[in-house]
Every structure is written in C-alpha cells, then in structure tokens.
C-alpha cells in the first residue's frame, strides 16, 4: 500500500516535471501550430492556406501578418483571423483565437499563449485536467447507467406501443361488429317504427270513419248548435297558447340577461371589437408617423400637417365609437373634457396616472381589470371551459352506460392533460370476445323476439329494441372516441426507438420562485402561479434530431410575441426538468434531463476523449 | 327587444376606458405635451408682428467696471390699450430694466438684462454653468464711442469686430469693423418683451394655468421673455438640441411656404416613442444656435433653463414686401429667467465652437475604455446572464469593453442596491469582467423610492433634501419604484451629499471597475404634467421648477460625475452617461439620444442628432445601436452597427420586450458582419482617442458636420447623411433596406481614398457608389495620416501594448499630416504632461514624427509601443525600401492590403515592420 502510494507520487512528480519542461520554451517554428499541421510548415516557402500568397520560413511567426487568413502567424497575435493551438498536455488541447496571444490573460492551462513575459501563467493543466477527467468519468458513468435505463425504457415503450396497437386493432374489429349490430338494430327500430306508424294510421282512419259516421248522424239532428260550441271550445286553447308565448319570451329575456351577467364572455367580444378599432387607430398613427418621417420638400415640417390628419382620424375613431349604442354619453363626456378622445387621463388618480405612463415602457398592467393579457387569458380559459363542458357533457352521456363505469369523468378530463387513461380491461383485452358474443346474442334475441306480424305491436318489445339501439350506439361512439384518441397518440413521432413513448402520458414539473412550470410533451407547457395558468406553448415538434422539444403558439404577450418554450434534453438518470429560463421576453428555455438522451454511441466518444486526456496524447480538438 | 348594450352600461364604460388606455399605450403622445398655443407666453409672443409692441430705449448708457451699462425705459409714455392682443401689457411704467454688455476674450459679447434689484423677487440666474473663471477672461472696455447724434454707442469686441448698442429703440449689433452690415443683431425687429414679476393685488386675479388636469399655481404671475435675433449673411442655422430630425440645418418653423409648425421647443422631456422628425422637445436642451454662410459663421447662446420656444423664421415671415436676403431671423421665447445671452463672432465655424466652449467648458477627457464598444440591454437579468453574454463575446471573438445593467438589477428600483436573488455577488461579477479588462455600468436615477427602510430615502428626507411641491411638502411623484421623491440637486450641499453616495463604502457592491448611468433625469415623473415635475415645485433658494427645469438633469449629472471623481480620489476619470443635458454637460460626461426606435428613419435621424450635439459642445454622444423600441430586422441591425461604430459613443441597447439581439444571434453571416463593424471601431481607437483629446482641448467635436471641415464648400452645408470623423475620415450611412447604390458627395479641394480598398475618388463631386453589405462607404481624405491598431483583443484594455499601423493618404503634392495622442487611458496624469502627443508629417518621401507637447511641460508617460506597419496611399510605384533614422536601419517595402480583414487585395505600398517607437523622434525615408 505504502509502496504503491510512493510510486504513484513519484510518477505524478515526474509527470509534473515533464509537463512544465515541455511547456516552457516553444520554438518559433512550432509555436501555436497543431501537431497534425506541423508538416504543412516544413518547407522553406509556405502557402497561405487561402491560397492568396506565399511566405518564407523566416516570415513564420515573425509578428507581421502576411496571410489574410493568418497562416503565417499561428503563434502570434499579428493576424486578426489567426488561430493559436495550445497543447495543454495533461488536459485537452485547445485551439483559440490569436487575439488571445500575449494579451495578458492566461487562456491555455499550459500558459503557452502568454510567452512575452508580461504575465506569468502557471501550468494548471494537470489539476484542471484532473477535474475535467473526473467530470468526464462521471459523465461516462451517467451515460453508462443511462444507457441501461434507456434500454429498459425502449423495451417498455415497445411493449406499450404493441399493446396500444393491439388495443387499437381490437377496438377496430369491435367497432366493425358493433357498427353492424347497431345498423341491424337501427333497421329493426325503423321497421318497428314503420309498423307502428302504419298501425297508427290505420287507427286514425278508423276513428275518422267513426267520427264521420257520428257527425253525419248528429248533423241531421241539431245543426245550428255547432258554431257556438266551437267558439267556447277554442277560447281556452287560444289563451293558453298566448300564455305559453309569454312564458317563452320571459325565458328568452332572462337568457339574455344571463348572458349579460356572464361578463367575461360578453365583455371580451365587445372589447375585441373596440380593441380592434383602437389598434387600427394606432396603425394609422404609426403609418402617418412613418410618412411624416420622410423628408419633406423644401424646408417645411410637412409632417405637422399630417399630424392634423391623424387628429382628424382620432375624431373619426371617436365618432365611430360613439356609434356603439349606449356609449355615446360616456364617451362624449370624455370628449367634452379634453376635446380629444384618444388620450384623456383626467379623472385617474395620481397613482393610476403614474402606473399608466410607466406601463408604456413596461407594457404591464396599468389599471386593474383593463389588462389585455388578462382578458385574453380569461377568454382562453373561458373557451377551454366551454370545451371541457362539452367534453364532460359527452362523457356524462356515456356515463349512463353502466358498462363504462370505470371511465369516470375526472379520468377523462385528465386524459386531456396526459394522465394515463386506463380502459376497463373486460372491454378491451381479456373478456372482450365473450362480451361481444354476449352482445351479439342479446341483439339476436331481441331481433328474433320481435314479432312483426303481431298486431298491435308489442309495446314493451319495441321499447326494448329502442333501448338496445340507444345503448349500443352510445357504446359504439365510446369505442370510436377511444380509437380516435389512440390514433391521435400513435400519429406522433416518438423518436428513433420510440424512446419518448412514455412521455406521452407524462408531465414534468419544476418549481421556481412563485411559478410552477409544467411541461407535458406532445401536449402543452404552462406556467402556473396559484390558480392562474399561462400557456407557454402547445406541442410543436422535436428539433435538432430529438435533442430539443419545441412548444409554440402559447398565450400572447402584451404587445409581444406568442409565448414559446424550447426544452433542451440531456442525458440524465431521471426524467427531470432541471432549469427553466426566459432569456427574451416570453421566449422560454428549459433543460430536461432524461435517460432517453443517454446514447450508446456517445459513450465511445467520451471514452476516447478521456483516453486522450489520460495519455496526454494531443488529438485534434477544436473548441471553436 | 332592447340591445344588450343598452342594458349594461358598466361594461361599455369599461370598454370605453379600455379604448382610451389602449390608444395611450402606443406611439408618441402628442396631446400629452403642450404645444405653443397651449403655452400662453409662446402664443402671445408668436402672434406679434415686428415693432408692434411698445419699444424700449436705452438710457444712461455708460461704462462702469469695464462694461457697458444702461437702463431700459419705455420709448414713449404708454397709451391706454396699446396692444390689444397683449392682455398683460399694462405694467408699471416706472419699473425699469437694467442692461449690461460685457466682452470676453476670443470674440464673445455678453448681454444681461434683468429687473431692478429692488423688484419684489429676484429672477433666477442659472448658476454653475458658466466656467467659474470666466470673469478672468473679461476684457476691460476702455471707452465707448458715440456718433455725434448720440443715437448709439459702440465698443471693441474682438480684432475686426465691434459691438453696437443702438439707443432707441434699443438694439444690439455685432459688426465687422467699418461695416454697417451687422453679423448678429438682437431686437432689430422690435420683438423684445420682458414681463416683470408682479405681486398679487387681489384675490380676483387668476394667474393659474391648467393643462390636462394639472394646475400650475403660477404664484408670481406671467414672467416670460422674448426677443428676436438675426443672423446676417447666414445660409443656414444649426444647433438648439434636442430634437429628432432628418435635417442637420434647422428648418424654418414659420413664414411663407412653411406648413404650420410648432417652434423648436427646449423643454427636457421623457418622450415615449418619439418621432424621427419633429420640433418637439426631447430629453435635453442647449439654447445655443450657430449660423453658417459662405462669408462667415456666428453663434448665439441664451443661458436660461426655463422652457424655451424658438422659431426659425423663413424670409418674408413678417409679410414684408421685400424679404431680407442672406439673413435668418429667429424668435426666442422663454417662460421665465433673465436675459443672459452671448454673441459669438466666429468668423470660422470652429471659432464659434471655441468661443462657446470658452464660456461653458471643454468636454471631459474620457477613459479609453469608454471610447470602445458598450453592450447594454434592459435588462441582463442575473449574474448568470451577465456571465453568459460575456462568454459569448469571447466565443465569437467580438471585442467589447463595458457591460451595462439597467433598472432591474436593483432591489425594487432602489438605486445603489442589488437584487439579492439575481445579483447575490456583484463584486465577484465585476471582478470577473475586470479580469478580462472589462468594465460594468449600473443605472442610478434621480427618483428615490419613498420607503423609510431605504437608507437613501430616509437620509434625504430627514435632511430635507428633496424638491418641494407648491404646498411646501416633499414632492411626491410616480416613477419606476412607484411613489418617489427627487433630490434637489440645484443645492450644492445636496450635490455633495449625493456625490458621497458613490464611495465604495456607501455603494455596497461597487468596485473600481463600475461606472454609472443617469437616466430619467429630465426629470421623468410619470404622473406629472407632461411626464415631468410641476412647474410650481420649489427648489433651493425658493426657485421655482419652471425656472430651473432644463438644468435639473445637468446638476444631477454633475453631482454623479463628482461622486465618481471623489470615489477615485480625483485620480480616476469618471464615466457617467446621462439622458438629460444642458449647456455645459460636456464637462461631466456622455449623453445619448434616448429611447429611439428600431426603424430606418431613426437610424437616419441619429446622424443629424449626434452632429447637432457635437456642435453644441456635447462631443461624446451616441444613439442606441439597433434602436431601443422594437425589433430591428437583421439588415437594419447590421447597418446600425456599421454606422454606430463611428458614433463617438458606441453602445447597443434594447427594450426589455424586444427579442435578444446580441451580435451572434442572427446567423454566422450577420455575426461576421457585426464583428467586422466592431473591429473597424477597435482598429480606429487610437484615432478616436486622439480626437477625444482634441475635443477636450478645443471643443471641436469628434463627429463633425462636413461644413465644419469644409466651410467654403456650399454643397456640404445641409448634409446630414454623411459626416466627418475628425479631420480625416468621411462616413456615409446606409439608411434604406436593400439599398443598391448611394450617392456620396466628397467635398472639394482634395481627393479621397476608400478606406476598404484604397480606391481614389475626386473631391467636389457626387459619386454614385455601389453599396456592399459588408460595410458602409467610408473615405480617408488625401493629405491625412490616421493611426490604427489592427490587432484585435477581447477589449481595449489588452490593446495597450499592441503595435500601431499608420495609414498615410497622400495629396497631390505627395504630402500628409496626422496626429497621435496616447496617455494611460484612465487617470489625470495627462494634466501634468504624462502623455505622448506626436505629429506625423510626410513630405518629400520622408515621414517625420515630431513631439507636439509643450516644451516646458513636466510629467512623463512611457510606452514601448512601436509602429508595425505604414501604409502609403497614392505613392507612385517604385519604392524599394525604407531607411529609418536614427540608426540608419532599413525596413522592407512591399505591396500590401489596406486592411488585414478578409477579401482585401494588395493595393498600397506598405512598410514592413519599421518598428519605430511612438514615443521617439524619428524619420523614415522611402527610397
């Protein structure tokens, strides 16, 4: 043990001595030249690499730039486009800009870039290299473990994919059978209805005939009585009709009122209209301003006149605005106060005014309740509510179907956000054939049980057929929606090995200060603060050969772009959202570590790099 | 059925409010700012016809204390109801005005008119703008000459010039001796009006003024001053910044053929999204106008910090049948203050500049790093962001010297503090930049958050250091931090206090590599009238804000600059960028053209704006490269870098809502173009630094209108698209998208060499040139020598020891001259003579380096820097070698490229490695 330690110490001492010796005095001919390039500089007359010129060996590294591309000055700062190579023995060789040579800052860990004596750069390659090697080793270990996890994931994805495909094909065949059954039931139902209709017609005919006979009998008895009888008979009917109409109108009115009370909806649509007017108006100003910017003829400020045009347009806009029924008063009071509608800030408190003016620079919400972003967001959420409501409505329909008990409401809502959607197993996988058989049996029974030739139609049998028809058609649409969901899923690109298959039903979260970021691949990404949620983007695609996930068309920024998110993926043992940032306003970037990015090919590359560092064998490595 | 709208007024009311807010949330708010008609003093003065108001005559004209003094009295007793259009004209006829005329060295006449000292209240005279030793340069007038009739008095002004006071009606004239025709005159048109202060006699009198819901109490009544000034023999007038314009010369604002226009307004304002072409006032004010014509130049400066409106009158403005030719009349109107005006006789344009600088001070000599490239954005968010941007510059081999932090770096907009989450280790962060020779700038604005837990606020409120409102309470206005108060920097004691705040002990987290940016110092008050402070706010000495408004930012800039000076024990040159400015701001630092926008028109307007600032003393100025508001398309951004690389102050900046636009974000090709533009600036740093030195001595700006260099060439008088950098370089901007060709007028007298390929062009004609995407047209004048450094580094700091290149552009007689100034780039040792100043003269095939430092000056600055390359343009072929004396050393001569950057071919005779030291005398002969 002790001996080993001593030996290794000796070796590292020797190594250190060797390194410092080798880094001390580089010869002018080899200064800043990469080993594989040395042969290029062998001859007495050397060509500039760009072919523009030739130079002599004396001109190599003579502190005067002869080649525009810097070929002749690899070891000095004389050429602005030159490159300097430091061997950095014990670490990674580095090719840097010649602007770093003798600039007083140590750039190469071996100090070879600072040789004019103005600054002394200690050789730190071994230490830095050690740190780098350890880091690299760790990285390799991560990759190695990651590759294993990735393999498992890929295998799981394979199974899940197969399972989903199997389910899909099963659902498709079920759909086919059910469709046929439903069709049959439909036909049966229609036949029954036809029979019923015929029966009804017959009965009516019978009654008509009876009535006719009765009338004829009565007519001869007391003809004059009839008309008065008619009137008294009709009056109450009419009254009740009127009454009904009233009720309906009431109902209608209250619906309107409801609509008004439902402020968000109404307000948004109105605001959008006005907002558009305002925007158009701004456009005109911008346009006029633009025109005014052009030089005027001679020496006059012709734009001033154009500003008047704008002013006239202001008034036009305000006029247009007053055309909104009911707004005239409010607006004209503003108009009266300042004579210009566009900009009256009177009546605002001092603080409101301050905030309002500040908001021009910050584009932030100036006054409560008037923020377009909020409005837009509310609008969006509102839309979503509606969508979800519809969705729920649909689900609740099928809820009536007791065979889909498992498929509860919440589950389905979540499905929209990607939670796994567990299908009842008896439906899809194991018991499905017997289930189908049973259904077929039932249907056949129903179909056969019905006797078309019996008159009158058996009412309970007809009801059974109708019920069965309703049940099965809702069952069918349930299956169809499941098929379309699966189709929706399977159309995505899940990577070369479908390594991102499990991402479909997952979301990754990261909490930063007051915000929680939620990234759901293939679906959407959002920023949640308390109860309010901002969409950072909808799934767009993978980019940079599955190293980046893009989400675009998120909520619109105030006066800015639609929000978007770029998620960079890197190899890690867990799926983890590690960093999220907003370098430009409303353009987010995040890092997601995931085993899916731990590629086997990369290990070899890293190991090669480590080997190079260990042996100190310089290999071409261009950091630029 | 009634419509839903009728049933829900609250919603529609909100809609209407939203509409109002939306329309206020974009573009320039014309209505928010007063126009002339809304300012009673302006409306009254502007409506007058020549000689339509009762005139004043000078009485008791005499010499006292070496200056001329007189009393101004009404010419004849006032009749009742004389000027029907002037409701405030009936003032006490017994009250007189005192007039004083004095003369200063170098051709400066000063006119002062004020009320009698017995007046109820002293009017405000702007302190600390004129140089403190100005009186040492006053000439003692020995005598007054009067013609027999005694209708005027004249006296010596400068060699060849005399000043004349015409007695009734009084008029001031500056004349060439022996000529009846004046150069400059005041009150020739009889428009002089001086509203004397009044005391309220009864409660019925209402002096209040209202504007957009704000009430100005005007406790002292109307007190405006207006008068006419005529520039004789002038083709154009220039100056009176700050206005955005595509024209360098001031366009007439009134008269025949002039569309209705506002006067030029001088009122420091924070204008949101200002227009590229408008006479409305912006962030700073310098009431200094210059004229130029074929015969001579002259200038007029009115030291007055109240709101000013100035009309440039087109010939025939007064409906006269025969409009005066070769004369430009102007009308000057100010809301308050006194007459303290200066006439500059010229006669050369550079003389006018020197005369103005002679009274307001020379521009401060900047540190060398400040002359290099600055990278700014609202905001670099945190230390990580700062490190990443810094590293990316290195990755892309683009040099930069300064990284800026905008308001978000602070703890809740409390200046002098740091956001603890985003910037936990500010010293370490600055240290990392400093290790690469880079600097940092943080923003410090004048609005102090009203928060007792904020030490600055607490201290200032305890000491009573804030501007007061009309009721006498600390003024409370709204700005970035919300409710804020403003230090009363008019008070020298408060300025001293403010300066202390920049000490390293006080400004926690600051290090010696940190410098300062003063923004919002107009002052900007979001909820004030016209986005500024109410005019009836009260300053030190019972001065009303209306009287001092235009100088508030100036005093703030001064206090900050002095703070940095103190911080460095007077050894370190301050760097303070200010948005607001006034006459004299050049002594305290840099200014820029504020919140411009990313469009081509604003790119174009930046040149006349910066040239105008330079003409009025503010040599060190620039515009935000890329445009502050909006997202520039890559082509515009590249063109802006190419132009901005020649601005004296070269900084990229962007609004927080804009997309990131650091130079490497637009693809490799654009990155290369921007790198090239930045490299152009870095290679010219020795030339720029030399020009800054010249500016700091003479006031002649770094960036110059063509006519300043070519005063006889009429073609140049109104050129605002091309400009000179110093005496040697001419630059033409490209202001249009996908522009294919451009017409460039090269002034006469010399030929010109294209700075990229060395091609020669004749002067005195317009050349139609093809436009390339990799540069904007730039030329070196024949007969000049430009020093460069062609090695690029991370920042200018690392270039200190790098060798020089001299580019010699020979004129027709194969001669050229140029200068190089070098010092330590940061301290004041140069004041003791610790600098190198060489003149290079090339004649008879011999280049000589001569020391131009005054012989008896002490101090020493040493440098081992050598000249590695000398490029000669226009030398006939046949040069074989160069011989250097002393030492009889030989250097090779070969054909070499003009620049070492890509694509340049061999065009010029190049002396290879002469390696002569810049500190030494030597000659180099071409054989």
Contacts between the chains, C-beta under 8 A, distances in Angstrom:
chain1	res1	chain2	res2	distance
A	62	B	913	7.8
A	63	B	868	7.3
A	63	B	913	7.5
A	64	B	868	6.5
A	64	B	869	7.5
A	64	B	912	6.0
A	64	B	913	5.2
A	65	B	790	7.8
A	65	B	900	5.3
A	68	B	897	6.7
A	68	B	900	6.1
A	68	B	901	7.3
A	68	B	902	6.1
A	68	B	903	7.8
A	68	B	904	6.6
A	69	B	902	7.8
A	77	B	791	5.0
A	77	B	793	7.8
A	77	B	802	7.3
A	78	B	791	6.7
A	78	B	868	7.7
A	79	B	900	6.4
A	80	B	679	7.0
A	80	B	790	6.7
A	80	B	791	6.8
A	80	B	792	5.1
A	80	B	900	5.3
A	80	B	901	6.2
A	81	B	900	7.7
A	81	B	901	7.4
A	81	B	902	6.9
A	97	B	397	4.7
A	99	B	397	6.1
A	99	B	399	7.9
A	99	B	791	7.1
A	99	B	792	4.8
A	99	B	793	5.3
A	99	B	794	6.8
A	100	B	794	7.5
A	103	B	793	5.2
A	103	B	794	6.8
A	103	B	798	4.0
A	104	B	437	7.8
A	104	B	798	5.8
A	105	B	435	7.3
A	105	B	436	6.2
A	105	B	437	7.8
A	105	B	794	7.3
A	105	B	798	7.0
A	118	B	801	7.0
A	253	B	1	7.7
A	256	B	1	7.4
A	256	B	4	6.5
A	256	B	7	8.0
A	257	B	7	7.6
A	259	B	4	6.9
A	260	B	4	5.3
A	260	B	7	6.0
A	260	B	8	5.0
A	260	B	11	7.8
A	263	B	11	6.6
A	266	B	4	6.7
A	266	B	8	7.4
A	266	B	11	6.5
A	267	B	11	5.4
A	267	B	14	7.1
A	267	B	15	7.4
A	270	B	5	8.0
A	270	B	11	6.5
A	270	B	12	7.1
A	270	B	15	5.3
A	271	B	15	5.7
A	271	B	18	5.8
A	274	B	15	5.0
A	274	B	16	7.7
A	274	B	18	6.5
A	274	B	19	4.9
A	274	B	22	7.9
A	275	B	18	7.0
A	275	B	19	7.6
A	275	B	22	6.0
A	277	B	19	7.1
A	278	B	18	7.9
A	278	B	19	5.2
A	278	B	22	3.9
A	278	B	23	5.2
A	279	B	22	7.3
A	281	B	23	6.0
A	282	B	22	7.6
A	282	B	23	6.6
A	282	B	26	4.8
A	282	B	27	6.2
A	285	B	26	7.7
A	285	B	27	5.0
A	286	B	26	7.7
A	286	B	27	6.0
A	289	B	27	6.6
A	289	B	28	7.0
A	289	B	275	5.7
A	290	B	599	7.9
A	290	B	601	7.3
A	292	B	275	6.8
A	292	B	277	6.3
A	293	B	246	7.2
A	293	B	275	7.0
A	293	B	276	4.4
A	293	B	277	5.3
A	293	B	601	3.8
A	293	B	605	8.0
A	294	B	601	7.8
A	295	B	246	5.4
A	295	B	247	7.3
A	295	B	277	7.8
A	296	B	259	7.6
A	298	B	257	6.2
A	299	B	247	8.0
A	299	B	251	4.6
A	299	B	252	5.3
A	299	B	257	7.6
A	299	B	258	7.1
A	299	B	314	7.0
A	300	B	251	6.6
A	300	B	252	7.1
A	300	B	257	6.4
A	300	B	258	4.6
A	300	B	259	4.5
A	300	B	261	6.8
A	301	B	251	6.1
A	301	B	253	6.9
A	301	B	258	7.5
A	301	B	259	6.0
A	301	B	261	4.1
A	301	B	262	7.8
A	301	B	277	7.5
A	301	B	278	7.5
A	301	B	279	6.4
A	302	B	259	5.0
A	303	B	275	7.4
A	303	B	277	5.9
A	303	B	278	7.1
A	304	B	259	5.7
A	304	B	260	5.5
A	304	B	261	4.9
A	304	B	262	6.8
A	305	B	259	4.9
A	305	B	260	6.5
A	307	B	30	6.2
A	308	B	260	7.7
A	310	B	30	8.0
A	311	B	30	8.0
A	321	B	16	7.3
A	321	B	19	6.6
A	324	B	5	6.4
A	324	B	12	6.7
A	324	B	15	7.9
A	325	B	3	5.5
A	325	B	5	4.7
A	325	B	6	5.9
A	326	B	3	7.6
A	326	B	5	4.5
A	326	B	6	4.9
A	326	B	9	6.0
A	326	B	12	5.7
A	327	B	5	7.4
A	327	B	12	4.8
A	327	B	13	8.0
A	327	B	15	7.2
A	327	B	16	5.9
A	330	B	9	7.2
A	330	B	12	6.7
A	330	B	13	4.9
A	330	B	16	5.0
A	331	B	16	5.3
A	334	B	16	7.0
A	334	B	20	6.9
A	338	B	31	7.5
A	338	B	212	7.0
A	340	B	31	5.2
A	341	B	20	7.2
A	342	B	20	7.2
A	342	B	23	4.6
A	342	B	24	7.4
A	342	B	31	6.8
A	343	B	20	6.9
A	343	B	23	6.5
A	343	B	24	5.4
A	343	B	29	6.1
A	343	B	31	4.7
A	343	B	32	6.5
A	344	B	20	6.1
A	345	B	20	7.9
A	345	B	24	7.0
A	345	B	32	8.0
A	345	B	212	6.9
A	345	B	213	7.2
A	346	B	212	6.5
A	346	B	213	3.8
A	347	B	213	7.5
A	350	B	478	6.7
A	350	B	527	4.8
A	351	B	478	6.3
A	351	B	482	7.8
A	351	B	483	7.4
A	351	B	527	7.1
A	352	B	527	8.0
A	353	B	478	7.1
A	353	B	526	6.9
A	353	B	527	3.9
A	354	B	477	7.3
A	354	B	478	2.3
A	354	B	479	7.3
A	354	B	482	7.4
A	354	B	483	7.9
A	354	B	525	7.9
A	354	B	526	4.2
A	354	B	527	3.7
A	355	B	478	7.1
A	355	B	526	7.5
A	356	B	21	6.9
A	356	B	24	6.7
A	356	B	526	7.6
A	357	B	272	7.8
A	357	B	478	7.6
A	357	B	526	3.7
A	357	B	527	6.6
A	357	B	531	6.0
A	358	B	478	7.0
A	358	B	479	7.3
A	358	B	480	6.8
A	358	B	526	5.0
A	359	B	25	6.8
A	360	B	24	7.4
A	360	B	25	6.0
A	360	B	26	7.8
A	360	B	272	4.8
A	360	B	273	7.9
A	361	B	272	7.0
A	361	B	595	7.9
A	361	B	655	7.4
A	362	B	656	7.4
A	363	B	25	7.5
A	363	B	657	5.6
A	366	B	21	6.5
A	366	B	25	7.9
A	367	B	17	7.7
A	367	B	21	6.7
A	369	B	14	7.0
A	370	B	14	7.2
A	370	B	17	6.4
A	370	B	18	5.1
A	370	B	21	5.4
A	372	B	22	7.5
A	513	B	421	8.0
A	557	B	657	7.6
A	559	B	25	7.4
A	559	B	26	7.7
A	559	B	657	6.3
A	560	B	657	5.3
A	561	B	659	7.7
A	583	B	381	7.9
A	583	B	385	7.3
A	583	B	660	5.8
A	584	B	658	7.6
A	584	B	659	4.8
A	584	B	660	4.4
A	585	B	656	6.1
A	585	B	657	4.9
A	585	B	658	7.3
A	585	B	659	7.7
A	587	B	659	7.1
A	587	B	660	8.0
A	624	B	395	7.8
